Amino acid sequence: MKHTQNRDRKGKYALVSKFKFAIRIAFLIILAVAIIKVANVYIDLTGINNTHAQEIKGLQASKQELAIREAQHLALISDVEAKQAEKVRLATPISERLMLPNMAVATAYTCDPTMTPSQKAINCPNGKTAMGEKPAQYHTVACDRMNLGKKFMITGFGEVSCTDLGGAIKGSNRFDIYMDSYADAISFGTKILPFTEIK
């Protein structure tokens, strides 16, 4: 009788142990499935974020490309307009251009050491300007006596100072720009340039 009861108890314990083991296995399976689902969701979200990041980078690249193209287009338009304006300017007789306000007749002179003594005597009798200053390239200009001591802005040269005089420089819009090189002064020729007085 006692042996029978012991066998029954052992059988019950075995069943309980098997049941607990089955529950643990089921729990582990459920946990594994949940982990796999969470991992899949994370992978999907990561993929979506990567896709969005790539799309944003693509949009930024497109915006930069559009900005570059727009800048190139504007530069092309400006270049075309500048060329058209230059054609109009060249097609306008000098006599008419001089009638426009603040248009200067600009020439160039020099004190280049390669000049002949007679040329130096005319341009630089003592190596200094009429106001006793050493001439500075593209900054010193000879002008009419009425402009002596004044400063001007001449297109292409910036700020210049009228510190010198010249026998052939007559008129409020006549300027002779100093250059270091004799060759540069000769090749400059005569140009009609916009100018304004600095007050």
Secondary structure as the mmCIF struct_conf table of DSSP 4:
data_model
#
loop_
_struct_conf.conf_type_id
_struct_conf.id
_struct_conf.beg_label_comp_id
_struct_conf.beg_label_asym_id
_struct_conf.beg_label_seq_id
_struct_conf.end_label_comp_id
_struct_conf.end_label_asym_id
_struct_conf.end_label_seq_id
HELX_RH_AL_P HELX_RH_AL_P1 LYS A 2 ALA A 91
BEND BEND1 THR A 92 THR A 92
HELX_RH_AL_P HELX_RH_AL_P2 ILE A 94 ARG A 97
TURN_TY1_P TURN_TY1_P1 LEU A 98 MET A 99
BEND BEND2 LEU A 100 LEU A 100
TURN_TY1_P TURN_TY1_P2 PRO A 101 ASN A 102
STRN STRN1 MET A 103 TYR A 109
TURN_TY1_P TURN_TY1_P3 PRO A 113 THR A 114
BEND BEND3 MET A 115 MET A 115
HELX_RH_AL_P HELX_RH_AL_P3 PRO A 117 ASN A 123
BEND BEND4 PRO A 125 LYS A 128
TURN_TY1_P TURN_TY1_P4 ALA A 130 MET A 131
BEND BEND5 GLY A 132 GLY A 132
TURN_TY1_P TURN_TY1_P5 GLN A 137 HIS A 139
STRN STRN2 THR A 140 CYS A 143
HELX_RH_3T_P HELX_RH_3T_P1 ARG A 145 ASN A 147
TURN_TY1_P TURN_TY1_P6 LEU A 148 GLY A 149
STRN STRN3 LYS A 151 ILE A 154
TURN_TY1_P TURN_TY1_P7 THR A 155 PHE A 157
STRN STRN4 GLY A 158 LEU A 165
TURN_TY1_P TURN_TY1_P8 GLY A 167 ALA A 168
BEND BEND6 GLY A 171 GLY A 171
TURN_TY1_P TURN_TY1_P9 SER A 172 ASN A 173
STRN STRN5 ARG A 174 TYR A 178
BEND BEND7 ASP A 180 ASP A 180
HELX_RH_AL_P HELX_RH_AL_P4 TYR A 182 PHE A 188
STRN STRN6 LYS A 191 ILE A 198
#
